């Protein structure tokens, strides 16, 4: 479904709790290798910017959102493709299924060890 788009939009309302989250769609968007337009605060925006995968404006700031959309439009197609590529690489490095499964396995092992040590 994402193959036919030029960029993908993710928005969240301004909320201290929401700024602590990374919306699941951000991970999907990174995996798709398309530039991301973000109108959100906190961790979600930080991931997009750290990855170099798109552009972000503060949540609930329509003027800033319009400005970044126009800025993205003004980039040439190679620059937008590079954003998408960086997003895909970031996804594979930080969110790939093998990595997530390894982390989950590690956490489970830690819990088992903690319980075993507590029981002794």
N, C-alpha and C positions, 0 to 999 in steps of 0.2 A: 504494500500500500504506500510506503514512503518513497518508493522509487521514482514516482512522477512529480515529486515536489522539489522546490528550490531550497526551502528551509522549513524548520519545524518550530512551532511556538509552544512554550510552556509558561503558564502564569500561575501565580499564587497570590492570595490577598495578603496584605501586610498584617502579620501576626507573629509575635515572638516565638510561639511554639512551632509554627510552620517554618520559620527561618532556621530551625534546627534540623529540618528534614531535607532529604534529597528525594524529590518525587520520583517514583518508579519510572515515569515516562522519560525522565532525563537519561536514565540508563538505556532505555530502548532507543532514544534519539541518538545517543553516542554510538550505539552499536550499528545504527543505520548508515553511518558515514555521511550524514547531511548536516549542514550548519544549523546551529540552534539559536533561536531568538528567545531570550529569557526575560520575563518581567516578574522577578522574584527577588527576595532578599536571602541572605545567609548562605547556608551550606549548598543549596542547589545552584545559586549563582556562582559560588566559589568553585564548584566542580567544573562548570561550563568554562569559566575564565581560566582556571588552572590548566585545563585540557587544551585551551586555545581553540575550542570547538565552536565558538559562536560569540554572540554579543549579548550584553545584559543591561537592563534598566531596573531601577528600583520598582518594587511592587507598587501598584496603584499610582503610577506616574505616567499618564498617557502621553504627555509631551516628550518625555525621555524615550518612551517606547517608539513613538513615531520617528524620532531622530535616529535611533539605532537601526530601525527597519530601513530608512532611507540610506543610512551609511552602508548597510549590508548590500543594498541594491546597487550602490555605486562601485562596489568592488567588482573586479573582473571575475569571470567564471573560474579561472585557475585558483584565485585566492579563496573563493568560496569552497571549491573542491578540496583545497588544502585544509581548511577548517574541518570539513567532514572527515578527512583522513586522520587528522590529529585526534578527533573525537573517537573514532573507531579504535585507534591505537591506545588511547586512554582507557576505553572500555575494556579492552582485552587485558591490559595491565592491572587494572584495579577492580574490575567487576566480572571478569570471565568466569564461567561456571566451574572450571577446575580450581581456580583460586578460591572462589567462595566455598566450594566443597572442602578444600583443604583447611580453610579457616574454621568452618563448622566442625570438622573432625578434630581439630586442635582444641577448640573450646570444649567439646564433649570429653575429650581425654583429660583436660584440666579438671572438669567437674568430677569425673570418676576418681581421679587422684585425690582431689580435695575430700571427697566423701570417704575414701579409703583411709586417708590420714586422720580424719575426724573420728572414724569408727574405732581406731586403734587405741 
